[in-house]
Amino acid sequence: MENKIMRKKWYSLLAVGCSASLLLLSGCADSSKTTTSAPAGSDSKIKIVAAENFYGEVAKAVGGNRVEVTSILDNPNVDPHDYEPTAETSKLVNDAQVIVYNGAGYDAWMDKVIKSSSSASSKSAIQVAEDIMGVKEGENEHVWYDPTTMPKLAIKLADDLSKLDPTQKEAFNKRAQTYIRSLDPLKEKVQKLKQESATNISVSEPIFDYMAQALNLKINDSKFARAIDEGTDPAPSDIAALQNDLNGKKVKLLVHNTQNSTPVVDNIVKLANSNSIPIVKVTETEPKGKNYLPWMVDQLDDVAKAIDSK
């Protein structure tokens, strides 16, 4: 399968998919079944559903053997924007006590599935972008590239799980802190790579923007990147400005999302190569065989090589 994710940010297709899914939900979600909090001292596990697998990883780390975690999206070639929920997805959400998803419009299908669940009122639903990072729909939703997001999510999960199972509060909090410490290599890498003065870069899309901010890398082509992210054609003036930056070697590197290739982006990548501008390849979804930490650290290693290049 070609490792490529094509954008469709405007939700006409999503609405159709979700409508069909919700019809399926009515058949698979028995209104007589209601998911409730795990009673204190209960041996039953708290069921957690994460929309994206990198959020599911945090839930597993914090919950330990007291939780059962299912990540809906664990295939890197599936675009979270365009995913169409199945009857199985609807049942998983209906039976879950905790839902973790990105929010801010990134995985809007989850909002619809939760609202259609017969147990919607009893669920703890965490929208990472909005509830934890204060990012609203229409803003940059790729908050997992902010190195502060996962530690904050771990703390939030420990708090929410403690309300469901108060007897395990101390254990949840300890595991959250252990997970946060496990991310020290990422924290140290960011501190080491942070530039003393703003360093200009270009990006094919705004996926890497939060990490770029943490590294004091200034993005020169925000309008171009936003257009690509939204699946629209960049303005000729924005293309010309980016071409000028690359031809004039006014940027230190180009960050390229390899999962979204368009003729315009391909031409920009070729232009960067022809001008010996280092290219850092990133992905929007977690690669197969990696978890969050090596995924982020490996990309930062490529940034380090690009910054150090002559």
C-alpha positions in Angstrom: 0.0 0.0 0.0 1.3 3.4 -0.9 2.2 5.3 2.2 0.2 8.3 1.4 -2.8 10.1 3.1 -4.8 12.5 1.0 -6.6 15.3 2.8 -10.3 16.0 2.8 -10.7 18.5 5.6 -14.2 19.6 4.6 -16.5 17.0 6.0 -19.0 16.2 3.2 -17.7 12.7 2.9 -17.2 12.4 6.6 -20.9 13.3 7.2 -22.0 10.5 4.9 -19.8 7.9 6.5 -20.8 8.9 10.0 -24.5 8.9 9.1 -24.2 5.3 7.8 -22.3 4.4 11.0 -24.9 5.8 13.3 -27.6 3.8 11.6 -25.4 0.7 12.4 -25.0 1.9 16.0 -28.7 1.9 16.6 -28.7 -1.8 15.8 -25.6 -2.7 17.9 -26.0 -0.6 21.0 -28.6 -2.1 23.3 -30.3 0.7 25.2 -30.6 -1.7 28.1 -26.9 -1.7 28.5 -25.4 1.2 30.3 -21.7 1.6 31.1 -21.1 2.9 34.6 -18.1 3.6 36.8 -16.1 0.7 38.1 -17.1 0.2 41.7 -14.4 0.6 44.3 -12.5 -2.6 44.8 -14.0 -4.2 41.7 -11.8 -6.6 39.7 -13.4 -5.5 36.4 -11.2 -3.4 34.2 -12.0 0.1 33.1 -12.7 0.1 29.4 -10.9 2.9 27.5 -11.2 3.6 23.8 -8.6 5.9 22.1 -9.2 7.3 18.7 -5.5 7.4 17.9 -3.0 4.8 19.0 -0.5 7.3 20.4 -3.1 8.4 22.9 -4.0 4.8 23.6 -0.3 4.2 24.6 -0.6 6.9 27.3 -3.8 5.3 28.6 -2.2 1.9 28.9 0.8 3.3 30.6 -1.3 5.2 33.2 -4.0 2.6 33.7 -1.7 -0.5 33.9 -3.6 -3.7 34.6 -6.7 -1.8 35.8 -7.7 -0.8 32.3 -8.5 -2.4 29.0 -7.5 -0.1 26.1 -8.6 -0.3 22.5 -7.1 2.1 19.9 -9.3 2.5 16.9 -6.8 4.0 14.5 -3.6 1.9 14.5 -2.9 1.8 10.8 -0.6 4.6 9.7 -2.2 4.7 6.3 -5.7 5.6 7.6 -6.4 9.3 7.6 -8.1 10.2 11.0 -10.0 13.0 9.3 -11.7 10.6 6.8 -12.2 7.5 8.9 -15.7 6.1 8.7 -16.8 4.4 12.0 -18.0 0.8 11.7 -20.6 -1.0 13.8 -17.7 -2.5 15.8 -16.3 1.0 16.5 -19.7 2.1 17.7 -20.0 -0.8 20.1 -16.6 -0.2 21.5 -17.4 3.4 22.2 -20.8 2.5 23.6 -19.2 0.0 26.1 -16.3 2.2 27.1 -16.2 4.3 30.2 -13.3 6.6 29.1 -12.9 8.0 25.5 -9.7 9.7 24.5 -9.5 11.5 21.1 -7.8 14.5 19.6 -10.8 16.8 19.1 -10.6 20.3 17.5 -12.2 18.8 14.3 -9.4 16.3 13.7 -11.6 13.3 14.4 -15.1 14.7 14.3 -16.6 11.3 13.7 -15.9 10.5 17.3 -18.1 13.3 18.5 -21.0 11.8 16.5 -20.4 8.3 17.8 -20.2 9.4 21.4 -23.4 11.4 21.2 -25.3 8.5 19.6 -24.2 6.1 22.4 -26.9 4.9 24.8 -24.4 5.5 27.6 -23.1 8.9 26.5 -24.0 10.7 29.7 -21.9 8.3 31.9 -18.7 8.5 29.9 -15.5 10.5 30.6 -14.6 12.0 27.2 -11.2 13.6 26.9 -10.6 15.8 23.9 -6.9 16.3 24.0 -6.6 19.4 21.8 -9.5 21.3 23.4 -9.6 20.1 27.0 -5.9 19.8 27.7 -4.1 22.1 25.2 -6.7 24.8 24.7 -6.8 24.4 21.0 -10.1 24.9 19.3 -11.5 23.8 15.9 -10.0 25.9 13.1 -6.6 26.1 14.9 -3.7 23.8 14.4 -5.0 20.4 15.7 -1.7 18.5 15.5 -1.1 18.9 19.3 0.7 15.5 19.7 3.7 17.3 18.2 3.8 19.6 21.2 6.2 17.9 23.6 4.1 19.1 26.6 0.9 17.3 25.4 1.6 13.7 26.5 2.7 14.6 30.0 -0.4 16.7 30.5 -2.6 13.9 29.1 -1.0 11.4 31.5 -1.9 13.6 34.5 -5.5 14.1 33.2 -5.9 10.4 32.7 -4.7 9.6 36.2 -7.2 12.1 37.6 -10.1 10.7 35.6 -9.3 7.1 36.3 -9.0 7.9 40.0 -12.6 9.1 40.0 -13.7 5.8 38.5 -11.6 3.7 40.8 -10.6 5.7 43.9 -8.8 2.7 45.5 -6.2 2.9 42.7 -5.6 6.7 42.8 -2.0 6.4 44.2 -1.2 3.7 41.6 -2.6 5.7 38.7 -0.6 8.8 39.8 2.6 6.9 40.2 2.2 5.3 36.8 1.5 8.7 35.3 4.7 10.1 36.7 6.7 7.0 35.6 5.3 7.6 32.0 6.2 11.3 32.1 9.8 10.4 33.2 10.0 7.9 30.3 9.7 10.9 28.0 12.8 12.5 29.4 14.8 11.6 26.3 12.4 13.7 24.2 12.5 16.6 26.6 16.3 16.5 26.7 16.5 16.3 22.9 14.2 19.4 22.5 16.2 21.4 25.0 19.4 20.4 23.2 18.1 21.4 19.8 16.4 24.6 20.8 17.9 27.4 18.8 19.3 30.5 20.6 17.9 32.7 17.9 14.9 32.0 15.6 15.9 29.9 12.7 13.9 30.1 9.5 12.4 26.9 8.0 9.8 25.9 5.5 7.1 23.1 6.0 4.9 21.3 3.5 2.1 21.3 6.1 1.6 22.6 9.7 1.9 19.1 11.3 5.3 19.9 12.8 4.5 23.4 13.9 4.2 22.9 17.6 7.5 21.0 17.7 9.1 23.8 15.6 7.9 26.4 18.1 9.5 24.4 20.9 12.8 24.3 19.0 12.6 28.1 18.2 12.3 27.3 14.5 10.4 30.0 12.6 8.1 28.8 9.8 8.3 31.0 6.7 5.5 29.6 4.7 2.5 29.3 7.0 -0.1 30.2 4.3 1.3 27.7 1.8 1.3 25.0 4.5 -2.3 25.7 5.6 -3.6 25.5 2.1 -2.0 22.1 1.6 -3.3 20.9 5.0 -6.8 21.9 4.0 -6.6 20.3 0.6 -6.8 23.5 -1.4 -4.4 25.1 -3.9 -1.9 27.5 -2.4 -2.1 31.0 -3.8 0.4 31.7 -6.6 2.0 34.4 -4.5 2.5 31.9 -1.6 4.1 29.4 -3.9 6.4 32.1 -5.4 7.4 33.2 -1.9 8.3 29.6 -0.9 10.2 29.1 -4.1 12.1 32.3 -3.5 13.1 31.1 0.0 14.4 27.8 -1.3 16.2 29.3 -4.3 17.7 32.0 -2.1 18.6 29.5 0.6 16.8 31.6 3.1 15.6 28.6 5.2 17.7 26.1 7.1 15.5 23.1 6.2 12.2 21.9 4.7 9.9 19.7 6.8 8.0 17.3 4.5 5.0 15.3 5.5 5.6 12.2 3.4 2.0 11.0 3.8 0.5 13.8 1.7 2.1 14.2 -1.7 0.6 16.5 -4.3 2.2 17.8 -7.5 2.7 21.2 -5.8 4.4 19.6 -2.8 6.5 17.3 -5.0 7.8 20.2 -7.0 8.7 22.0 -3.8 10.6 19.0 -2.5 12.5 18.8 -5.8 13.3 22.4 -5.6 14.7 22.0 -2.1 16.8 19.1 -3.2 18.2 21.0 -6.2 19.2 23.8 -3.8 20.8 21.4 -1.3 18.2 22.4 1.4 18.0 19.5 3.9 14.7 17.8 4.0 13.3 16.4 7.3 10.6 13.7 6.6 7.8 13.5 9.1 4.5 11.6 9.4 1.1 12.6 10.8 0.4 9.1 12.1 2.6 6.8 14.1 4.7 4.5 12.0 4.3 0.7 12.3 6.7 -0.8 14.8 7.2 2.4 16.8 5.7 4.0 19.8 5.4 7.7 20.5 8.9 8.3 22.0 11.1 6.8 19.2 8.8 8.3 16.6 9.4 11.8 17.9 13.1 11.3 18.8 14.0 9.8 15.4 12.5 12.8 13.7 14.4 15.2 16.0 17.6 13.3 15.1 16.9 14.2 11.5 16.3 17.8 12.5 19.6 17.9 14.3 21.4 16.6 11.2 19.8 19.2 9.1 20.6 22.1 11.4 24.2 20.9 11.7 24.6 20.6 7.9 26.7 23.1 6.1 
